[in-house]
Amino acid sequence: MAKHAKRTREKARELYLTGEVSNLAEIARRVGVKPHTVGGWKRAEDWDALLLKIERRAAEQMVERVATERVNLNAQHFKLWGVVLSKLVATLQTQGLNDDGIKALDKVAGILDRAQKGQRLARGLSLDGATEEQIRAESEATHRSLVDLFMDVVKTEIADEPTRDRIARALLEAVPATEEAHAD
């Protein structure tokens, strides 16, 4: 019986954490237990904290994947521009300042430039050369302003001070701290 309960509990947790079902009553129906049992498991194992960890890890993996793609893309671009420059040097050495050879290389450079911009746009990267750190800083500032806005709305709309404090603490615990916040 204990193994059956363990498997049932694991199945319920899986349904909740994968997002397949978020309604506890539906989870209970699917695994064949009462809703309050699923609620007890959720509280005891803190499924919400587990879900938050999973979502954060998924976001971290996405950032790592984007950063890796950006590094690979920049390496490809660097190699292509190296080819263009080597062809330019070869053209200059063999033909001197021949206008036809330089015009052809200029056309190739324009094509490469447009291709690079297209690749960057397709991958959601910045065209203006903003670094990953700048993009993260802007995103974090936007994130922080949204949290501040939410906190202001809570302060103005909820009259009960203990409730406001609980909401504020829960929000601040759920939002990852930044290095600037640690410095303050």
C-alpha positions as semicolon CSV with decimal commas, in nm:
position;residue;x (nm);y (nm);z (nm)
1;M;0,000;0,000;0,000
2;A;0,286;0,240;0,084
3;K;0,442;0,192;-0,263
4;H;0,108;0,259;-0,427
5;A;0,068;0,579;-0,224
6;K;0,423;0,684;-0,310
7;R;0,364;0,631;-0,683
8;T;0,031;0,811;-0,663
9;R;0,192;1,103;-0,483
10;E;0,474;1,117;-0,740
11;K;0,221;1,112;-1,026
12;A;0,024;1,396;-0,863
13;R;0,343;1,599;-0,816
14;E;0,442;1,534;-1,178
15;L;0,103;1,650;-1,306
16;Y;0,136;1,972;-1,107
17;L;0,502;2,046;-1,184
18;T;0,474;1,979;-1,557
19;G;0,181;2,218;-1,576
20;E;-0,032;1,950;-1,734
21;V;-0,290;2,011;-1,460
22;S;-0,282;2,293;-1,204
23;N;-0,621;2,237;-1,045
24;L;-0,578;2,020;-0,735
25;A;-0,926;1,870;-0,769
26;E;-0,846;1,757;-1,124
27;I;-0,512;1,613;-1,010
28;A;-0,692;1,426;-0,732
29;R;-0,947;1,289;-0,979
30;R;-0,675;1,169;-1,215
31;V;-0,472;0,991;-0,949
32;G;-0,774;0,859;-0,758
33;V;-0,744;1,036;-0,422
34;K;-0,933;1,312;-0,244
35;P;-0,851;1,676;-0,322
36;H;-0,751;1,754;0,037
37;T;-0,494;1,472;0,016
38;V;-0,334;1,635;-0,289
39;G;-0,348;1,970;-0,109
40;G;-0,164;1,817;0,187
41;W;0,104;1,672;-0,039
42;K;0,140;2,010;-0,213
43;R;0,194;2,191;0,117
44;A;0,416;1,923;0,269
45;E;0,650;1,908;-0,032
46;D;0,612;2,279;-0,120
47;W;0,528;2,213;-0,484
48;D;0,508;2,586;-0,556
49;A;0,874;2,632;-0,455
50;L;0,969;2,329;-0,666
51;L;0,779;2,474;-0,962
52;L;0,956;2,808;-0,917
53;K;1,295;2,631;-0,914
54;I;1,205;2,441;-1,230
55;E;1,093;2,760;-1,405
56;R;1,408;2,946;-1,298
57;R;1,629;2,664;-1,423
58;A;1,445;2,658;-1,754
59;A;1,499;3,035;-1,785
60;E;1,868;2,994;-1,700
61;Q;1,905;2,722;-1,962
62;M;1,738;2,944;-2,220
63;V;1,977;3,230;-2,137
64;E;2,273;2,990;-2,164
65;R;2,145;2,862;-2,499
66;V;2,099;3,216;-2,633
67;A;2,444;3,317;-2,510
68;T;2,601;3,011;-2,673
69;E;2,419;3,081;-2,999
70;R;2,539;3,440;-2,986
71;V;2,900;3,335;-2,932
72;N;2,876;3,083;-3,219
73;L;2,714;3,340;-3,445
74;N;2,981;3,598;-3,365
75;A;3,252;3,339;-3,436
76;Q;3,094;3,263;-3,775
77;H;3,074;3,633;-3,856
78;F;3,436;3,682;-3,751
79;K;3,545;3,401;-3,985
80;L;3,342;3,540;-4,276
81;W;3,488;3,887;-4,232
82;G;3,833;3,728;-4,212
83;V;3,771;3,572;-4,553
84;V;3,658;3,906;-4,695
85;L;3,965;4,082;-4,558
86;S;4,200;3,813;-4,688
87;K;4,039;3,840;-5,032
88;L;4,081;4,217;-5,016
89;V;4,450;4,179;-4,937
90;A;4,492;3,921;-5,215
91;T;4,310;4,148;-5,461
92;L;4,525;4,443;-5,365
93;Q;4,843;4,237;-5,399
94;T;4,760;4,090;-5,740
95;Q;4,570;4,370;-5,906
96;G;4,669;4,676;-5,711
97;L;4,387;4,925;-5,659
98;N;4,173;4,775;-5,935
99;D;3,825;4,923;-5,907
100;D;3,651;4,608;-6,032
101;G;3,802;4,384;-5,761
102;I;3,733;4,633;-5,484
103;K;3,374;4,689;-5,604
104;A;3,315;4,313;-5,601
105;L;3,450;4,288;-5,245
106;D;3,237;4,586;-5,143
107;K;2,928;4,405;-5,275
108;V;3,028;4,088;-5,085
109;A;3,078;4,293;-4,768
110;G;2,730;4,448;-4,810
111;I;2,575;4,106;-4,856
112;L;2,754;3,974;-4,546
113;D;2,643;4,276;-4,345
114;R;2,277;4,223;-4,439
115;A;2,307;3,849;-4,371
116;Q;2,451;3,918;-4,027
117;K;2,166;4,154;-3,943
118;G;1,914;3,897;-4,060
119;Q;2,074;3,624;-3,853
120;R;2,081;3,847;-3,545
121;L;1,716;3,943;-3,588
122;A;1,617;3,580;-3,641
123;R;1,784;3,488;-3,313
124;G;1,638;3,783;-3,125
125;L;1,973;3,955;-3,081
126;S;2,044;4,325;-3,085
127;L;2,149;4,496;-3,407
128;D;2,307;4,789;-3,230
129;G;2,580;4,577;-3,070
130;A;2,439;4,585;-2,718
131;T;2,619;4,336;-2,502
132;E;2,450;4,055;-2,314
133;E;2,520;4,241;-1,988
134;Q;2,349;4,557;-2,116
135;I;2,047;4,360;-2,230
136;R;2,026;4,180;-1,894
137;A;2,061;4,511;-1,705
138;E;1,777;4,666;-1,905
139;S;1,562;4,359;-1,850
140;E;1,637;4,358;-1,479
141;A;1,552;4,729;-1,452
142;T;1,219;4,666;-1,625
143;H;1,156;4,369;-1,397
144;R;1,233;4,575;-1,087
145;S;1,006;4,861;-1,202
146;L;0,720;4,612;-1,248
147;V;0,774;4,477;-0,898
148;D;0,778;4,833;-0,760
149;L;0,458;4,914;-0,948
150;F;0,293;4,601;-0,808
151;M;0,405;4,692;-0,456
152;D;0,263;5,045;-0,496
153;V;-0,072;4,904;-0,611
154;V;-0,079;4,665;-0,316
155;K;-0,005;4,953;-0,076
156;T;-0,283;5,168;-0,215
157;E;-0,549;4,901;-0,269
158;I;-0,513;4,684;0,041
159;A;-0,607;4,859;0,362
160;D;-0,509;4,577;0,600
161;E;-0,143;4,635;0,690
162;P;-0,061;4,274;0,797
163;T;-0,201;4,149;0,465
164;R;0,007;4,407;0,274
165;D;0,319;4,298;0,461
166;R;0,254;3,929;0,389
167;I;0,204;4,001;0,020
168;A;0,518;4,217;0,007
169;R;0,728;3,950;0,182
170;A;0,593;3,675;-0,043
171;L;0,664;3,884;-0,352
172;L;1,016;3,975;-0,243
173;E;1,091;3,610;-0,162
174;A;0,962;3,500;-0,503
175;V;1,158;3,761;-0,698
176;P;1,528;3,678;-0,728
177;A;1,752;3,930;-0,555
178;T;1,992;4,132;-0,766
179;E;2,349;4,226;-0,683
180;E;2,240;4,591;-0,652
181;A;1,977;4,496;-0,397
182;H;2,243;4,316;-0,194
183;A;2,463;4,626;-0,207
184;D;2,177;4,845;-0,080
